């Protein structure tokens, strides 16, 4: 359901802004929480993807992430039916 992507993106951004706002307003109460678990996982995956993209040497491993990065394109994918 690609039409849900903009709505879900806005919901995640709203959650992040609320969390950061609460953290800036009441740091004493929010210092126990470094990051929400879902956001932590997303940040870790983004870090790994950025490291893989920045590699200059060819990868010596073949895994799902590497296959997805090899197939990724910045061009619009055209579907012909």
C-alpha positions, 0 to 999 in steps of 0.5 A, spaced: 500 500 500 504 505 497 499 510 498 500 509 506 507 511 506 506 519 506 501 518 512 506 513 516 512 518 515 508 523 518 506 519 524 513 517 525 516 524 524 510 527 529 512 521 534 520 523 534 518 531 534 514 530 541 519 525 544 524 530 542 520 536 545 519 532 551 526 531 552 528 538 552 522 540 556 523 535 562 530 532 561 530 530 568 525 525 567 527 523 560 534 522 561 532 514 562 530 513 555 536 514 550 532 513 544 525 509 542 527 502 540 524 502 533 528 509 532 534 505 535 533 500 530 532 504 524 538 508 526 543 502 526 540 500 519 541 506 516 548 507 519 550 500 516 547 502 509 551 508 509 557 504 511 556 499 505 555 505 500 561 508 502 565 502 501 570 503 495 572 496 495 568 491 492 564 487 497 567 480 499 560 478 502 553 476 498 547 477 503 540 480 502 543 487 504 548 487 499 543 485 494 538 490 495 544 495 495 546 493 488 539 493 485 538 500 488 537 505 483 535 513 484 532 513 477 524 512 477 522 504 475 518 504 470 512 498 470 510 496 463 504 491 463 
